[in-house]
Amino acid sequence: MSQRQIYLNDIPLDEARQRLTQALTEVGRWQPLPAESIPLDQALGRVTAAPVWAKLSSPHYHAAAMDGYAVRARDTDSANESRPVQLALDPSGPAQYVDTGDPLPAWADAVIPIENIQLIPQSAIHNLQSAIELRASLTPWSHVRPMGEDMVATELVLPANHVLRPVDLGAIAGCGYGVVAVRRQPRVAIIPTGSELVPIGSEVKAGDILEYNSLVLAAQVQQWGGLPARYPIVPDDFDRIKTAVAEAATTHDLVLLNAGSSAGSEDFSARVVESLGTLLVHGVAVRPGHPVIMGMLQLPMTHYQCPIIGVPGYPVSAALTGEIFVEPLLAKWLGRAPQSPPTLDATITRKVLSPLGDDEYMRVTVGRVGGRVVATPLARGAGVISSLVRADGIVRIPRHHEGLNAGDNVTVHLYRSPDDLARTIVAIGSHDLTLDLMAQFLAEKGGGMRLSSANVGSQGGLVALRRGEAHLAGSHLLDPDTGDYNLSYIRKYLPDTPVTLITLVGREQGLITKPGNPKQIRTLADLARADVTFVNRQRGAGTRVLLDFEIGKIGLKPEEIKGYEREEYTHLAVAAAVASGVADAGLGIAAAARALSLDFVPLFKERYDLVIPREYVIAPLLRPLLDLLHDVDFRAQVAARPGYDVTPMGNVVAEIA
C-alpha cells in the first residue's frame, strides 16, 4: 500500500524563500553563475558578467559628418553673402572633397556641406583648375565627428549585470569587441509526473489530462533567461520519479518536479526529495500554489547540491509558482534584479473573501472608467489557466487579511502596459458569445482596442454601471408586467444616469440537452420530472429572470425542479454541465449548445441590449465598438451562429435621461 504523505509544515511565503536562500548560501550557490564569452550576434537578452570598457575610441579618428569639403575654419572667416570666399581644391589644402565617414585631413578642422558651396570649374583669381565658393564662415569642428565623440578608449561602456539590448550590442562592437562575457544561462530540468497525464495532441478520454504545465514552465524559464529542458512524462511510480530526478540533477542547476506535491496517496515528490537530499519546505501559505516543495539534492560522490522545487499540478498554481519562486532564483544566478512589473492603483469592483493564513495572488482585469482605474476579480480556481490569459495583473492580498470590500483601493501588479489599459473597453454584465467575437474584431479592426468583459449577470452589470465600474453592460432583463426588456430595470438601478440602450442581437433561448435528447425534454414542465436534473444560471442573470417568469406562468415552483439551486455564470458553463453529465438540461442560448455539440429545444426569443451611459456613447473610446454594430463582416459572422438575429443590431431602443 502506498505511503500517504502529509504537509510537513505549511509555512509563510517569506519563511519559505528564506529557507531556500539559506540552503543555497551554505553550499555557495546563492551567487551569480560563472561567465562565458559568446559572439555578439548571440548575446541579445543575456546578462553581462563583467563591465565592458572601450578598447577603441569611437570614432577612432576625426571623421567627416557630412558629404562636403574639408577646410580650415580660419580660411572662411571673411566669407559672407556680399564677399564670397573661393578656396582651391587640393589634397594638401585649403579644400578637399570628403564623403561622410571619411577621415578628416590632418590640416583641416571643419567640413562645409556640399549643398552650401558652389563649385568653380576654373578660378581666374588663383589660376587653378577648380575651386569652391562659399558665402558663410564656419566655426572649428563644424560637421565633424571628433575622435571619441561616442566613446573614448578605456571608458565604461556597459556595467556588469546589465541585460543586453540591441543598441548595447552595437556599442560593444563599436568600441572594438566581437565577443562579450555574459553569465552562463541557468539550466533547468522540468519533469512532469502523473499517470493521468498524456502528451499534447493526444486523443483524450475521461480521466486523461493534457500535460502542458511543462510547456508553460519551460517558456517562463526561457523568458527569464534560463535554458529549459522538458523531460518526458513520468508515471506515478516512486522509483521511476526518483531515477528521473537524480539524472536531471547531475546536469542541471535547478530541477522543477511538477505535480505529486500535495498529500495524496500517489504524491511521491516529497519522499523523492527526502531520499535524494534534504527536504526544506513542504507546503507554503500562498494561494494559488499551496503544496509547494523545496529541497536540496545531494549528488553522489560530489559536494554539489542541486536545488529542487516541487511545483503544484494545477496550471495556475504552477505558473504562479514560477513567478514567485523560480524567477527570483534565476535572476540571482544571472546577476540581475528580480523582475518588478509596473504597478497601478485601482478600485476593486466587488467584495472578495481571502483565507486568513495565506498570501493570495488574485487575478484581475483592469480598465480606466470615468477617470478612475477599476480592477475586476477573475475566477480564482487553481485550474483555470484562462484566468491568467485574461488577467491584466495580480492583486496581492497579504496573509492575516480577511479580504477586500467593494470600493477598496488596491495595488495591481501589471501583466500589461498602462497604455494597453487606456485602450480597454470594460464590459460587465450578462454573458453572450457575441462579446467574444466583438473582442476579436476590435483587436483586428479597432486600432489596438481591447474589450474586457466580466460575466456577472444582467442585474450585476447595471449595478456595475451605477458604481462607475464599467463603460457598458450587456442586459436582457424581461419585465413581466410589460413584456419589454431592460427599460424598467434601467430606471430602477440607474435613476440618475443618462443612458443609451442599443440592441446588440436578437437571440433564442431554450433548453440545452444531451445529444439526441435522450430524456425527451420538450418544455419547462418536463423539468419537474423526477428523472430530470437541471442546471440554473446565477441570481440576477437575465436567463434566470426569464426562467422564473416562465415557470411561474405554468405554476411550476423552483423547489419542484431538481438542480434549481446549482448555478453557473455563463451559457457555455451551463452547456458544459450538460455535456459532462452533471445535468440533463439547462436554459441557455442555441450557440452555446452548438459549441459543445448538444441538442437545443427552442422556447423563447429575446432581445439582448447594450446599456451604455451617455457620456461613453459620445466618447472616442467606444467609437470602434459602436462602429462594429454596422460592420458587414461582423454582422455576417454573428448571423452565421445559431439562434442569432442581427436585424435589430445597432438600433437605438431608447435614450433614457
C-alpha positions as CSV (number, residue, x, y, z in Angstrom):
1,M,0.0,0.0,0.0
2,S,1.3,3.5,-0.9
3,Q,2.5,5.6,2.0
4,R,0.3,8.6,2.4
5,Q,2.2,11.9,2.9
6,I,1.1,15.0,4.8
7,Y,2.4,18.5,4.7
8,L,5.5,18.8,6.9
9,N,4.7,22.4,7.7
10,D,2.5,25.0,6.0
11,I,4.9,27.9,6.4
12,P,4.6,31.6,5.4
13,L,5.9,32.7,2.0
14,D,8.8,34.8,3.3
15,E,10.0,31.9,5.5
16,A,9.9,29.5,2.6
17,R,12.0,31.9,0.5
18,Q,14.4,32.4,3.4
19,R,14.9,28.6,3.9
20,L,15.9,28.1,0.2
21,T,18.1,31.2,0.2
22,Q,19.9,30.0,3.4
23,A,20.4,26.5,1.9
24,L,21.8,27.8,-1.3
25,T,24.1,30.2,0.6
26,E,25.5,27.4,2.7
27,V,26.6,25.5,-0.4
28,G,27.9,28.6,-2.2
29,R,25.1,28.7,-4.8
30,W,23.4,31.9,-3.8
31,Q,25.5,33.9,-6.2
32,P,25.7,34.6,-9.9
33,L,26.8,31.8,-12.2
34,P,30.2,31.8,-13.9
35,A,30.9,33.8,-17.1
36,E,31.2,32.6,-20.6
37,S,32.2,34.5,-23.7
38,I,29.9,34.4,-26.7
39,P,29.7,36.2,-30.1
40,L,27.7,39.4,-30.1
41,D,25.1,38.1,-32.5
42,Q,24.1,35.6,-29.9
43,A,24.1,37.9,-26.9
44,L,20.7,39.7,-27.1
45,G,18.9,39.4,-23.8
46,R,22.0,37.9,-22.0
47,V,23.4,39.5,-18.8
48,T,26.9,41.0,-18.8
49,A,29.2,39.1,-16.4
50,A,31.8,41.9,-16.3
51,P,31.9,45.6,-17.2
52,V,32.7,46.5,-20.8
53,W,35.5,49.0,-21.1
54,A,36.1,50.6,-24.5
55,K,39.0,49.1,-26.3
56,L,38.8,51.6,-29.2
57,S,37.6,55.2,-29.3
58,S,34.5,55.6,-31.5
59,P,35.2,57.1,-33.9
60,H,38.9,56.3,-33.6
61,Y,39.8,59.2,-35.9
62,H,38.3,62.7,-36.8
63,A,35.6,61.9,-39.3
64,A,33.5,63.9,-41.7
65,A,29.9,64.1,-40.5
66,M,28.5,65.0,-43.9
67,D,29.4,64.9,-47.6
68,G,31.2,68.1,-48.4
69,Y,34.6,69.7,-48.4
70,A,37.3,69.6,-45.6
71,V,38.7,73.1,-44.9
72,R,40.4,75.2,-42.2
73,A,37.8,77.2,-40.4
74,R,40.0,80.2,-40.3
75,D,40.2,80.3,-44.1
76,T,36.4,81.0,-44.1
77,D,36.4,83.8,-41.6
78,S,35.7,86.6,-44.1
79,A,33.1,84.8,-46.2
80,N,29.6,86.4,-46.4
81,E,26.9,87.0,-49.0
82,S,28.4,90.1,-50.4
83,R,32.0,88.9,-50.3
84,P,32.2,85.1,-51.1
85,V,35.5,83.3,-50.5
86,Q,37.0,80.9,-53.0
87,L,39.2,78.0,-51.9
88,A,41.2,75.9,-54.2
89,L,40.7,72.2,-54.3
90,D,43.9,70.4,-53.4
91,P,44.7,67.3,-51.2
92,S,47.0,69.4,-49.1
93,G,44.6,72.3,-48.7
94,P,42.9,74.7,-48.5
95,A,39.9,72.4,-49.6
96,Q,39.4,68.7,-50.3
97,Y,36.3,66.7,-51.0
98,V,35.2,64.1,-48.3
99,D,32.3,61.7,-48.0
100,T,30.5,61.1,-44.7
101,G,32.7,59.0,-42.5
102,D,36.0,59.8,-44.4
103,P,39.0,60.7,-42.2
104,L,39.5,64.4,-41.9
105,P,42.8,65.6,-43.5
106,A,45.4,66.4,-40.8
107,W,45.4,70.1,-41.9
108,A,41.6,70.5,-41.7
109,D,39.3,71.2,-38.8
110,A,35.9,71.7,-40.4
111,V,33.6,70.4,-43.2
112,I,31.4,72.5,-45.5
113,P,28.3,70.6,-46.5
114,I,28.2,70.1,-50.3
115,E,24.9,72.0,-50.6
116,N,26.4,75.1,-49.1
117,I,29.1,75.7,-51.8
118,Q,29.2,76.5,-55.4
119,L,31.8,74.6,-57.5
120,I,34.0,76.9,-59.6
121,P,35.4,74.9,-62.6
122,Q,38.4,77.2,-63.1
123,S,39.4,80.1,-60.9
124,A,40.7,83.2,-62.6
125,I,41.9,84.6,-59.3
126,H,44.0,81.6,-58.2
127,N,44.8,80.4,-61.8
128,L,43.9,76.8,-60.6
129,Q,41.9,74.0,-62.2
130,S,39.0,74.2,-59.8
131,A,37.8,75.8,-56.5
132,I,34.8,76.1,-54.3
133,E,33.0,79.3,-53.4
134,L,31.3,79.8,-50.1
135,R,29.2,82.6,-48.7
136,A,29.3,81.9,-44.9
137,S,32.0,81.3,-42.4
138,L,32.5,78.2,-40.3
139,T,33.5,77.6,-36.7
140,P,36.2,75.0,-35.9
141,W,34.9,71.4,-35.9
142,S,31.7,72.2,-37.7
143,H,30.2,69.0,-39.3
144,V,33.0,66.9,-37.9
145,R,32.7,63.8,-35.6
146,P,35.9,64.2,-33.5
147,M,37.7,61.2,-32.3
148,G,36.0,59.7,-29.2
149,E,32.7,61.6,-29.8
150,D,30.8,58.5,-29.0
151,M,33.2,56.5,-26.8
152,V,36.8,57.0,-25.7
153,A,39.2,54.2,-25.2
154,T,39.2,52.9,-21.5
155,E,35.7,54.5,-20.9
156,L,33.0,52.4,-19.2
157,V,30.5,51.4,-21.9
158,L,28.3,49.0,-20.0
159,P,28.3,47.8,-16.4
160,A,28.2,44.2,-15.2
161,N,24.8,42.6,-14.6
162,H,23.2,44.5,-17.5
163,V,20.6,42.9,-19.7
164,L,21.8,43.4,-23.3
165,R,19.6,45.2,-25.7
166,P,20.0,45.6,-29.5
167,V,21.7,49.0,-29.1
168,D,24.1,47.6,-26.5
169,L,25.4,45.1,-29.0
170,G,26.2,48.0,-31.3
171,A,28.0,49.9,-28.6
172,I,30.1,46.8,-27.7
173,A,31.0,46.2,-31.4
174,G,31.7,49.9,-31.9
175,C,34.3,50.0,-29.1
176,G,36.3,47.1,-30.5
177,Y,34.8,43.8,-29.4
178,G,33.4,40.8,-31.3
179,V,32.5,38.8,-28.2
180,V,31.2,39.7,-24.7
181,A,31.4,38.0,-21.3
182,V,27.9,37.1,-20.1
183,R,26.5,35.0,-17.2
184,R,26.0,31.3,-18.1
185,Q,22.3,30.6,-18.5
186,P,20.9,28.5,-15.7
187,R,20.0,25.0,-16.9
188,V,16.5,24.0,-15.6
189,A,15.1,20.5,-15.9
190,I,11.3,20.2,-15.9
191,I,9.9,16.8,-15.0
192,P,6.1,16.3,-15.3
193,T,4.7,13.4,-13.3
194,G,1.4,11.7,-13.1
195,S,-0.2,8.5,-14.6
196,E,-3.2,10.6,-15.7
197,L,-1.1,12.8,-18.0
198,V,-1.0,12.4,-21.8
199,P,1.2,14.4,-24.3
200,I,-0.1,17.5,-26.1
201,G,-2.0,16.4,-29.2
202,S,-3.2,13.1,-27.8
203,E,-6.8,12.0,-28.2
204,V,-8.2,12.3,-24.6
205,K,-10.7,10.1,-22.7
206,A,-12.3,10.7,-19.4
207,G,-9.6,10.8,-16.7
208,D,-6.9,11.9,-19.1
209,I,-5.2,15.3,-18.6
210,L,-3.2,17.0,-21.3
211,E,0.3,17.8,-20.0
212,Y,1.1,21.4,-20.7
213,N,2.4,22.6,-17.4
214,S,5.9,21.8,-18.6
215,L,5.4,23.8,-21.7
216,V,4.3,26.8,-19.6
217,L,7.2,26.4,-17.1
218,A,9.7,26.0,-19.9
219,A,8.5,29.1,-21.6
220,Q,8.7,31.0,-18.4
221,V,12.3,29.8,-17.8
222,Q,13.3,30.8,-21.3
223,Q,11.7,34.2,-20.9
224,W,13.6,34.8,-17.7
225,G,17.0,33.9,-19.3
226,G,17.3,30.2,-18.5
227,L,17.8,27.1,-20.6
228,P,14.8,24.8,-20.0
229,A,14.8,21.0,-20.7
230,R,11.4,19.3,-20.7
231,Y,11.5,15.7,-19.7
232,P,9.0,13.0,-20.8
233,I,6.0,12.3,-18.6
234,V,6.9,10.1,-15.6
235,P,4.0,8.0,-14.3
236,D,3.2,7.8,-10.6
237,D,6.0,5.4,-9.5
238,F,8.4,6.3,-6.7
239,D,11.4,4.6,-8.2
240,R,10.9,6.0,-11.7
241,I,10.4,9.5,-10.4
242,K,13.5,9.2,-8.2
243,T,15.6,8.0,-11.1
244,A,14.5,10.9,-13.4
245,V,15.2,13.5,-10.6
246,A,18.6,12.0,-9.8
247,E,19.6,12.0,-13.5
248,A,18.4,15.6,-14.0
249,A,20.3,16.9,-11.0
250,T,23.6,15.8,-12.4
251,T,23.4,18.1,-15.5
252,H,21.2,21.0,-14.4
253,D,21.3,23.9,-12.0
254,L,17.6,23.5,-10.9
255,V,15.0,20.8,-11.1
256,L,11.3,21.6,-11.3
257,L,9.3,18.5,-10.4
258,N,5.7,19.1,-11.5
259,A,2.7,17.6,-9.6
260,G,2.8,15.0,-6.9
261,S,3.4,17.7,-4.3
262,S,0.2,17.6,-2.3
263,A,-1.0,15.0,0.3
264,G,-2.5,12.2,-1.8
265,S,-1.5,8.5,-1.8
266,E,0.3,8.9,-5.1
267,D,2.0,12.1,-4.4
268,F,5.7,11.0,-4.2
269,S,7.6,14.3,-4.7
270,A,8.4,15.0,-1.0
271,R,9.6,11.4,-0.5
272,V,11.7,11.6,-3.6
273,V,13.4,14.8,-2.4
274,E,14.0,13.3,1.1
275,S,15.5,10.2,-0.4
276,L,18.0,12.2,-2.6
277,G,18.8,15.0,-0.2
278,T,17.2,17.5,2.2
279,L,13.5,18.5,2.2
280,L,13.4,22.1,3.2
281,V,9.7,23.0,2.6
282,H,6.5,21.1,2.0
283,G,3.6,23.5,1.9
284,V,3.6,27.3,1.6
285,A,0.9,29.5,2.8
286,V,0.2,31.1,-0.6
287,R,-2.8,30.7,-2.9
288,P,-2.8,29.5,-5.6
289,G,0.2,27.3,-5.1
290,H,-0.3,25.8,-1.6
291,P,1.6,22.5,-1.9
292,V,5.0,23.8,-3.0
293,I,8.0,21.7,-2.2
294,M,11.6,22.9,-1.8
295,G,14.7,20.9,-1.2
296,M,18.4,20.3,-2.0
297,L,19.6,17.2,-3.9
298,Q,23.0,15.8,-3.0
299,L,24.8,14.4,-5.9
300,P,26.6,11.1,-5.1
301,M,30.4,11.2,-4.8
302,T,30.4,15.0,-5.1
303,H,29.9,18.1,-2.9
304,Y,27.5,19.6,-5.5
305,Q,23.9,20.2,-4.3
306,C,21.1,21.0,-6.8
307,P,18.0,22.8,-5.6
308,I,14.6,21.3,-6.5
309,I,11.2,22.9,-6.4
310,G,8.1,20.7,-6.4
311,V,5.6,22.6,-8.5
312,P,1.8,22.0,-7.9
313,G,-0.1,20.3,-10.6
314,Y,-2.9,22.8,-11.1
315,P,-2.0,25.1,-14.1
316,V,-2.5,28.4,-12.3
317,S,-0.6,27.2,-9.2
318,A,2.2,26.0,-11.5
319,A,2.5,29.3,-13.4
320,L,2.4,31.4,-10.3
321,T,4.9,29.2,-8.5
322,G,7.2,30.0,-11.4
323,E,6.7,33.7,-10.9
324,I,7.0,33.7,-7.1
325,F,9.9,31.2,-6.6
326,V,11.7,30.4,-9.9
327,E,12.1,33.9,-11.4
328,P,13.9,35.4,-8.4
329,L,16.3,32.4,-8.2
330,L,17.2,32.7,-11.9
331,A,17.6,36.4,-11.5
332,K,20.1,35.9,-8.7
333,W,22.1,33.4,-10.8
334,L,22.1,35.7,-13.8
335,G,23.3,38.7,-11.6
336,R,20.3,40.9,-12.4
337,A,17.5,42.2,-10.2
338,P,14.3,40.2,-10.0
339,Q,11.6,41.4,-12.3
340,S,9.5,44.1,-10.9
341,P,6.3,44.7,-13.0
342,P,4.8,48.1,-13.2
343,T,2.0,48.8,-10.6
344,L,-1.2,50.8,-10.8
345,D,-3.5,51.9,-8.0
346,A,-7.1,50.7,-8.7
347,T,-10.5,50.3,-7.1
348,I,-11.7,46.7,-6.6
349,T,-15.2,46.2,-8.0
350,R,-16.6,43.6,-5.7
351,K,-16.2,42.1,-2.2
352,V,-13.5,39.4,-2.0
353,L,-13.0,36.9,0.9
354,S,-9.5,35.6,1.4
355,P,-8.1,32.9,3.7
356,L,-6.6,34.5,6.7
357,G,-3.4,32.4,6.8
358,D,-2.3,32.7,3.2
359,D,-0.8,35.3,0.9
360,E,-3.2,35.4,-2.0
361,Y,-2.3,36.3,-5.6
362,M,-5.7,37.3,-7.1
363,R,-6.0,37.7,-10.9
364,V,-7.9,40.8,-12.1
365,T,-8.9,42.6,-15.3
366,V,-8.2,46.4,-15.3
367,G,-9.7,49.3,-17.1
368,R,-10.0,53.1,-16.9
369,V,-13.6,54.1,-16.4
370,G,-14.7,57.7,-15.8
371,G,-11.3,59.0,-14.6
372,R,-10.5,56.1,-12.3
373,V,-9.0,52.7,-12.6
374,V,-11.1,49.7,-11.7
375,A,-10.0,46.1,-11.1
376,T,-12.4,43.2,-11.5
377,P,-11.6,39.9,-9.9
378,L,-11.4,36.8,-12.2
379,A,-12.1,33.2,-11.5
380,R,-9.9,32.1,-8.6
381,G,-9.7,28.4,-9.2
382,A,-6.2,27.0,-9.4
383,G,-7.1,25.0,-12.5
384,V,-8.4,28.0,-14.5
385,I,-5.4,28.9,-16.7
386,S,-7.7,31.0,-18.9
387,S,-7.9,33.4,-15.9
388,L,-4.2,34.1,-16.3
389,V,-4.7,34.6,-20.1
390,R,-7.4,37.2,-19.4
391,A,-5.7,38.8,-16.4
392,D,-4.3,42.3,-16.8
393,G,-2.5,41.9,-13.5
394,I,-2.3,40.5,-10.0
395,V,-3.6,41.9,-6.7
396,R,-1.7,40.6,-3.7
397,I,-3.8,40.1,-0.6
398,P,-1.4,39.6,2.4
399,R,-1.9,36.9,4.9
400,H,-4.0,37.8,8.0
401,H,-6.3,39.9,5.8
402,E,-9.9,38.6,5.5
403,G,-10.2,40.1,2.0
404,L,-11.4,43.2,0.3
405,N,-14.6,45.2,0.2
406,A,-16.1,46.6,-3.0
407,G,-14.6,50.1,-3.5
408,D,-11.3,49.3,-1.6
409,N,-8.1,50.7,-3.1
410,V,-5.7,48.0,-4.3
411,T,-2.3,47.9,-6.0
412,V,-2.3,45.9,-9.2
413,H,1.0,44.3,-10.4
414,L,0.5,44.6,-14.1
415,Y,0.9,42.0,-16.8
416,R,0.1,44.6,-19.5
417,S,1.4,48.1,-20.1
418,P,-0.6,51.1,-18.8
419,D,-1.0,52.1,-22.5
420,D,-2.9,48.9,-23.2
421,L,-5.3,49.6,-20.3
422,A,-6.0,53.1,-21.7
423,R,-7.3,51.3,-24.8
424,T,-9.5,48.9,-22.9
425,I,-13.3,48.9,-23.0
426,V,-14.8,47.4,-19.8
427,A,-18.0,45.5,-20.2
428,I,-19.6,44.0,-17.1
429,G,-23.0,42.2,-17.3
430,S,-24.7,39.3,-19.0
431,H,-22.8,36.7,-20.9
432,D,-23.1,36.3,-24.6
433,L,-20.9,34.6,-27.1
434,T,-21.1,37.7,-29.4
435,L,-18.9,39.6,-26.9
436,D,-16.0,37.2,-27.6
437,L,-16.5,37.8,-31.3
438,M,-16.6,41.5,-30.7
439,A,-13.3,41.4,-28.8
440,Q,-11.7,39.6,-31.7
441,F,-13.0,42.1,-34.3
442,L,-11.8,45.0,-32.1
443,A,-8.3,43.5,-31.9
444,E,-8.3,43.3,-35.8
445,K,-10.1,46.5,-36.8
446,G,-10.2,48.7,-33.7
447,G,-6.7,50.1,-33.8
448,G,-5.5,48.1,-30.8
449,M,-8.6,48.4,-28.7
450,R,-9.4,45.7,-26.2
451,L,-12.7,44.5,-24.8
452,S,-12.5,43.2,-21.3
453,S,-15.7,41.5,-20.2
454,A,-16.8,40.1,-16.9
455,N,-19.9,37.8,-16.6
456,V,-21.9,38.8,-13.5
457,G,-25.4,38.7,-14.9
458,S,-27.6,41.5,-16.3
459,Q,-28.5,43.0,-12.9
460,G,-24.9,42.8,-11.8
461,G,-24.0,44.8,-14.9
462,L,-26.4,47.5,-14.1
463,V,-25.1,47.7,-10.6
464,A,-21.6,48.0,-12.0
465,L,-22.7,50.9,-14.2
466,R,-24.2,52.6,-11.2
467,R,-20.9,52.3,-9.3
468,G,-18.9,53.7,-12.3
469,E,-17.1,50.4,-12.8
470,A,-17.8,49.7,-16.5
471,H,-18.3,51.5,-19.8
472,L,-21.2,49.3,-20.8
473,A,-23.3,46.4,-19.7
474,G,-25.0,43.6,-21.6
475,S,-28.5,43.0,-20.4
476,H,-31.6,41.0,-21.3
477,L,-33.9,41.5,-18.3
478,L,-37.5,40.8,-19.1
479,D,-40.2,42.9,-17.4
480,P,-43.0,40.5,-16.6
481,D,-45.5,43.3,-16.5
482,T,-44.8,44.9,-19.8
483,G,-43.1,42.1,-21.8
484,D,-40.3,44.6,-22.7
485,Y,-36.6,44.2,-22.0
486,N,-34.3,46.3,-19.7
487,L,-36.1,49.7,-19.6
488,S,-37.8,49.3,-16.2
489,Y,-34.6,47.8,-14.7
490,I,-32.5,50.7,-16.0
491,R,-34.9,53.2,-14.4
492,K,-34.7,51.2,-11.1
493,Y,-30.9,50.7,-11.0
494,L,-29.7,53.9,-12.8
495,P,-32.3,56.5,-12.0
496,D,-29.8,59.4,-12.2
497,T,-27.7,58.2,-15.1
498,P,-28.5,59.3,-18.7
499,V,-28.3,56.0,-20.7
500,T,-28.5,54.9,-24.3
501,L,-30.0,51.5,-24.9
502,I,-28.7,49.9,-28.1
503,T,-29.6,46.4,-29.3
504,L,-26.8,44.0,-29.9
505,V,-28.7,40.9,-31.1
506,G,-32.0,39.1,-31.0
507,R,-31.5,35.6,-29.8
508,E,-33.2,32.3,-29.0
509,Q,-33.3,30.9,-25.5
510,G,-34.2,27.3,-25.0
511,L,-33.4,24.0,-23.3
512,I,-29.9,22.6,-23.8
513,T,-29.9,18.8,-23.6
514,K,-27.6,15.9,-24.2
515,P,-27.1,14.8,-27.9
516,G,-30.3,13.1,-29.1
517,N,-32.2,14.5,-26.2
518,P,-32.4,11.0,-24.6
519,K,-34.9,12.0,-21.9
520,Q,-37.2,13.8,-24.5
521,I,-37.2,17.1,-22.6
522,R,-39.5,19.4,-24.6
523,T,-40.9,22.0,-22.3
524,L,-40.2,23.7,-19.0
525,A,-42.9,21.5,-17.4
526,D,-40.6,18.5,-18.1
527,L,-38.1,20.0,-15.6
528,A,-40.4,18.8,-12.8
529,R,-39.9,15.2,-13.7
530,A,-38.1,13.0,-11.1
531,D,-35.7,11.7,-13.8
532,V,-34.5,15.2,-14.9
533,T,-31.7,17.2,-13.3
534,F,-31.5,20.9,-14.2
535,V,-28.6,23.4,-14.1
536,N,-29.5,27.0,-13.5
537,R,-28.0,30.4,-14.0
538,Q,-27.0,32.7,-11.1
539,R,-29.4,35.1,-9.4
540,G,-29.6,38.4,-11.3
541,A,-28.9,36.8,-14.7
542,G,-31.4,37.6,-17.4
543,T,-31.8,33.9,-18.2
544,R,-32.7,33.3,-14.5
545,V,-35.2,36.1,-14.6
546,L,-36.7,34.6,-17.8
547,L,-36.9,31.1,-16.3
548,D,-38.6,32.3,-13.1
549,F,-41.1,34.3,-15.1
550,E,-42.0,31.4,-17.4
551,I,-42.2,28.6,-14.8
552,G,-44.4,30.9,-12.7
553,K,-46.8,31.2,-15.7
554,I,-47.3,27.4,-15.7
555,G,-47.5,27.1,-12.0
556,L,-44.1,25.3,-11.5
557,K,-42.3,26.1,-8.3
558,P,-38.5,26.3,-8.0
559,E,-38.4,23.6,-5.3
560,E,-40.0,21.2,-7.8
561,I,-37.0,21.4,-10.1
562,K,-34.1,19.1,-9.1
563,G,-30.9,21.1,-9.6
564,Y,-32.6,24.6,-9.5
565,E,-30.0,25.6,-6.8
566,R,-27.0,24.7,-8.9
567,E,-25.8,27.9,-10.6
568,E,-23.4,28.7,-13.4
569,Y,-22.3,32.1,-14.7
570,T,-22.3,31.7,-18.4
571,H,-24.2,29.9,-21.2
572,L,-21.2,27.9,-22.0
573,A,-20.8,26.8,-18.4
574,V,-24.4,25.6,-18.5
575,A,-23.7,23.7,-21.7
576,A,-20.5,22.2,-20.2
577,A,-22.6,20.9,-17.2
578,V,-25.0,19.2,-19.5
579,A,-22.2,17.8,-21.7
580,S,-20.4,16.4,-18.6
581,G,-23.5,14.6,-17.3
582,V,-23.9,16.8,-14.2
583,A,-27.3,17.9,-15.6
584,D,-29.8,16.7,-18.1
585,A,-30.8,20.2,-19.2
586,G,-30.2,23.9,-18.7
587,L,-31.8,27.0,-20.1
588,G,-29.4,28.8,-22.4
589,I,-28.8,30.1,-26.0
590,A,-28.5,28.0,-29.1
591,A,-24.9,29.0,-29.9
592,A,-23.8,27.5,-26.5
593,A,-25.5,24.2,-27.3
594,R,-23.9,24.1,-30.8
595,A,-20.5,24.9,-29.4
596,L,-20.5,21.6,-27.4
597,S,-22.4,19.5,-30.0
598,L,-25.5,19.4,-27.8
599,D,-29.2,19.4,-28.7
600,F,-31.3,22.5,-28.4
601,V,-35.0,22.9,-27.8
602,P,-36.0,26.5,-28.8
603,L,-38.6,28.1,-26.5
604,F,-38.3,31.9,-26.4
605,K,-37.0,34.8,-28.4
606,E,-35.5,37.7,-26.6
607,R,-33.6,41.0,-27.1
608,Y,-30.1,41.4,-25.8
609,D,-29.1,45.1,-25.4
610,L,-26.0,47.1,-24.6
611,V,-26.7,49.6,-21.8
612,I,-24.2,52.5,-22.2
613,P,-24.1,55.7,-20.1
614,R,-24.4,58.7,-22.4
615,E,-21.0,60.1,-21.6
616,Y,-19.4,57.0,-23.1
617,V,-21.6,56.8,-26.2
618,I,-20.1,60.1,-27.3
619,A,-16.6,59.3,-26.1
620,P,-13.9,58.3,-28.7
621,L,-13.1,55.1,-26.7
622,L,-16.3,53.4,-27.6
623,R,-16.5,54.6,-31.2
624,P,-14.7,51.5,-32.7
625,L,-17.1,49.2,-30.8
626,L,-20.2,51.1,-31.9
627,D,-19.0,51.1,-35.5
628,L,-18.8,47.3,-35.4
629,L,-22.6,47.1,-35.0
630,H,-22.8,48.3,-38.6
631,D,-19.8,46.4,-39.9
632,V,-20.8,44.0,-42.6
633,D,-18.3,41.3,-41.8
634,F,-19.1,41.4,-38.1
635,R,-22.8,41.2,-38.7
636,A,-22.3,38.3,-41.1
637,Q,-20.3,36.3,-38.6
638,V,-22.8,36.8,-35.8
639,A,-25.6,35.8,-38.1
640,A,-23.8,32.6,-39.0
641,R,-24.1,31.4,-35.4
642,P,-27.2,29.5,-34.5
643,G,-30.0,31.3,-32.8
644,Y,-29.0,34.9,-33.5
645,D,-30.9,37.6,-35.4
646,V,-28.8,40.6,-36.4
647,T,-31.7,42.5,-38.0
648,P,-32.1,44.8,-34.9
649,M,-28.3,45.1,-34.3
650,G,-27.3,48.8,-33.8
651,N,-30.9,50.0,-33.2
652,V,-31.2,52.6,-30.5
653,V,-34.1,51.3,-28.4
654,A,-34.2,54.3,-26.1
655,E,-32.5,57.4,-24.8
656,I,-33.1,57.5,-21.1
657,A,-32.4,60.8,-19.4
